[in-house]
Amino acid sequence: MGCDGGTIPKRHELVKGPKKVEKVDKDAELVAQWNYCTLSQEILRRPIVACELGRLYNKDAVIEFLLDKSAEKALGKAASHIKSIKNVTELRLSDNPAWEGDRGNTKGDKHDDLQRARFICPVVGLEMNGRHRFCFLRCCGCVFSERALKEIKAEVCHTCGAAFQEDDVIVLNGTKEDVEVLKTRMEERRLRAKLEKKPQGHQKLKQRSLKKPALILERRKPTPLPGAQVGATAAVQAAGNQSLCPGGTAVSGRENSSSS
């Protein structure tokens, strides 16, 4: 069986087998995760921030996302858990002295050195390129390798000396299991923050409700009169009492006039 032009088809051209699963290049994936913003897909530039799930962003891209949450942005799903700028932490990164940075040639073109990492661990010196696990402290934003935290166990930051707890350690670009654990911690943290705000709101309402009766009583109090007016009103009240009393002088005078 031939085709037009005298060509003979082969078996793989006629028989359709199962599609081959395309393998993701791990090196390319690591470069994308550690060198590009999750929202804008642009190269990471300072100031760099990280969310509670350990993803990296440019701070400008996060601010633009919060100001314009349009449904057309497909990448907005990756940052749907960011409700305010308080949900991200600005990172304190240590520069890698071996990184050559942006190199310009005679034509004016620039080349970004992606073979070496831009940042390193300030304690151990490992490059932050995805081959080693890195994490940051949510309380201060300092970034370290996981090996440094395990080898030098301390309750304070190795760089700034800020105290931290286990809940403050966020793994950067972790595995699916790491993201699930971080997501659970994030939800619990936000729930605790809501519960702490509610008692304060109830106390404010109670204080307002207690102030209202006091204001009503103050409004009902009669205004004090000057001294002269007080004396005049007292004399008028005394004269009225005498006219009402059965044994008073005014009543007896009327009776004498009637008898005469």
C-alpha positions in Angstrom: 0.0 0.0 0.0 1.5 3.3 -1.0 0.6 7.0 -0.9 0.7 9.6 -3.5 4.2 10.1 -4.9 5.2 6.5 -4.4 5.9 6.8 -0.6 5.3 3.8 1.6 4.0 4.5 5.2 5.6 2.9 8.1 3.9 1.0 11.0 4.3 3.8 13.6 2.6 6.2 11.1 -0.5 4.1 10.8 -0.9 2.5 14.2 -1.6 5.0 17.0 -0.2 3.8 20.3 -0.3 5.4 23.8 1.1 8.9 24.1 4.4 9.2 25.8 4.4 11.1 29.0 6.6 14.2 28.6 9.2 14.3 31.3 9.8 17.6 33.0 13.3 18.8 33.0 14.3 19.0 36.6 17.0 21.5 36.1 14.7 23.8 34.2 12.0 23.4 36.9 14.6 24.3 39.6 15.7 27.4 37.7 12.1 28.5 37.3 11.3 28.0 41.0 14.4 29.7 42.5 15.0 32.5 39.9 11.6 33.6 38.7 8.6 35.2 40.5 5.6 32.9 40.9 3.1 35.6 39.9 4.8 37.6 37.2 7.2 35.0 35.9 9.9 37.6 35.8 13.4 37.3 37.3 13.4 37.8 41.0 14.6 41.2 42.0 14.9 42.8 45.5 12.7 43.3 47.4 11.8 39.6 47.4 9.0 38.2 49.5 7.8 34.7 50.4 4.3 33.5 51.3 3.3 31.1 54.1 3.5 28.2 51.7 7.1 28.9 50.8 6.8 30.4 47.3 8.9 33.3 46.1 7.6 36.5 44.6 8.6 40.0 43.7 7.1 42.4 46.2 5.9 44.7 43.4 4.0 41.8 41.7 2.3 41.0 45.0 1.2 44.6 45.5 -0.2 44.7 41.9 -2.0 41.4 42.5 -3.7 42.7 45.6 -4.7 46.0 44.0 -6.1 44.3 40.8 -7.5 40.8 41.5 -8.9 40.2 38.0 -10.3 36.8 37.2 -8.5 36.7 33.9 -5.1 36.2 35.5 -4.4 32.4 35.4 -1.4 32.8 37.7 -3.6 34.4 40.3 -4.6 31.0 41.6 -1.0 30.4 42.9 -1.5 33.4 45.1 -5.1 33.1 46.0 -4.2 32.5 49.7 -2.5 36.0 49.9 -5.2 38.3 51.2 -3.1 41.2 52.3 0.6 42.3 52.3 0.8 41.0 55.9 0.5 37.4 54.5 4.0 37.7 52.9 7.4 38.2 54.5 10.2 40.2 53.0 13.3 38.0 52.9 16.8 38.9 54.1 19.0 37.1 51.6 22.8 36.7 51.7 24.5 37.4 48.3 26.7 34.8 46.7 30.2 36.4 46.0 30.7 33.8 43.1 27.7 35.0 41.3 28.6 37.1 38.2 25.3 38.8 37.9 24.2 40.6 34.7 27.0 40.7 32.2 26.7 43.0 29.2 28.6 42.5 26.0 29.7 45.0 23.3 26.3 44.9 21.6 24.5 45.8 24.8 22.8 42.4 25.4 22.6 41.1 28.9 23.2 37.6 30.1 21.9 36.4 33.5 24.2 33.9 35.2 21.8 31.0 36.0 24.5 28.4 36.5 25.3 29.8 40.0 22.9 30.8 42.6 22.5 34.4 43.5 22.2 33.7 47.2 23.8 31.4 49.7 23.3 30.3 53.3 25.1 32.7 55.6 26.0 29.9 58.1 27.1 26.9 56.0 27.7 28.6 52.6 25.4 26.3 50.5 24.1 27.9 47.3 20.3 28.5 47.2 19.8 26.8 43.8 17.2 24.1 44.7 19.6 21.2 45.2 19.6 22.0 49.0 16.6 22.6 51.2 16.3 26.2 52.3 13.9 27.8 54.8 13.1 31.3 56.2 12.0 32.5 59.6 8.6 34.2 59.5 9.4 36.4 62.5 12.4 38.2 60.9 12.7 37.0 57.3 16.2 35.6 57.5 17.0 32.8 55.1 19.1 29.7 56.0 19.7 26.2 54.7 17.9 23.4 56.5 21.3 21.9 57.3 22.4 25.0 59.2 19.2 24.9 61.4 19.8 21.2 62.1 23.5 21.4 62.8 23.4 24.6 64.9 20.3 24.1 67.0 19.3 27.4 68.7 16.1 29.2 69.6 17.3 32.5 68.2 18.1 33.6 64.6 21.8 33.0 63.6 21.9 36.4 61.9 19.8 39.0 63.8 19.3 37.1 67.1 15.5 37.2 67.0 13.7 34.5 69.0 11.6 32.1 66.9 9.5 28.9 67.3 9.0 25.9 65.2 5.9 27.4 63.7 8.0 30.3 62.3 10.1 28.0 60.1 8.8 28.0 56.5 10.4 25.7 53.9 11.1 27.4 50.6 9.8 25.6 47.4 9.2 22.4 49.4 7.6 19.2 48.2 3.8 18.5 48.1 4.0 17.1 51.6 5.7 20.2 52.9 3.1 22.4 51.2 0.3 20.5 52.8 1.9 20.8 56.3 2.5 24.6 55.7 -1.1 25.0 54.5 -2.5 23.4 57.7 -0.3 25.6 59.9 -1.4 28.7 57.9 -5.1 27.9 58.4 -4.6 27.2 62.1 -2.7 30.4 62.5 -5.3 32.5 60.8 -8.1 30.9 62.9 -6.3 31.7 66.1 -5.9 35.3 65.0 -9.7 35.6 64.3 -10.5 34.1 67.7 -8.2 36.6 69.5 -9.8 39.5 67.7 -13.4 38.5 68.7 -13.0 39.0 72.6 -11.6 42.4 72.0 -14.7 43.3 69.9 -17.1 42.0 72.6 -15.3 44.0 75.3 -15.7 47.2 73.2 -19.4 46.5 72.8 -19.8 46.0 76.5 -18.0 49.3 77.3 -20.2 51.1 74.8 -23.4 49.5 76.4 -22.3 50.6 79.9 -21.6 54.1 78.7 -25.1 54.6 77.3 -27.1 54.4 80.6 -24.7 56.8 82.2 -25.2 59.3 79.4 -29.0 58.9 79.7 -28.9 59.5 83.5 -26.7 62.6 83.0 -29.2 64.0 80.5 -32.2 63.4 82.9 -30.6 65.3 85.8 -32.1 68.8 86.3 -29.8 71.7 85.7 -28.9 73.6 88.9 -30.4 77.1 89.3 -28.7 80.3 90.5 -29.0 81.3 94.2 -31.6 84.1 93.7 -33.8 81.9 91.6 -33.6 79.1 94.2 -34.8 81.6 96.9 -37.7 82.8 94.8 -38.9 79.3 94.0 -38.7 78.3 97.7 -41.0 81.3 98.6 -43.5 80.4 95.9 -43.6 76.7 97.1 -44.2 77.9 100.8 -47.1 80.1 99.7 -48.6 77.3 97.8 -48.4 75.0 100.8 -50.2 77.5 103.1 -53.1 77.9 100.7 -53.5 74.1 100.4 -53.4 73.5 104.2 -56.9 73.3 105.9 -55.7 75.2 109.0 -54.0 78.0 107.1 -54.6 81.7 107.3 -55.9 82.1 103.8 -58.6 79.5 104.3 -59.7 81.1 107.7 -60.0 84.6 106.1 -62.4 83.3 103.5 -64.5 81.6 106.2 -64.8 84.9 108.2 -65.9 86.8 105.1 -68.6 84.3 104.3 -70.0 84.4 107.9 -70.3 88.1 107.9 
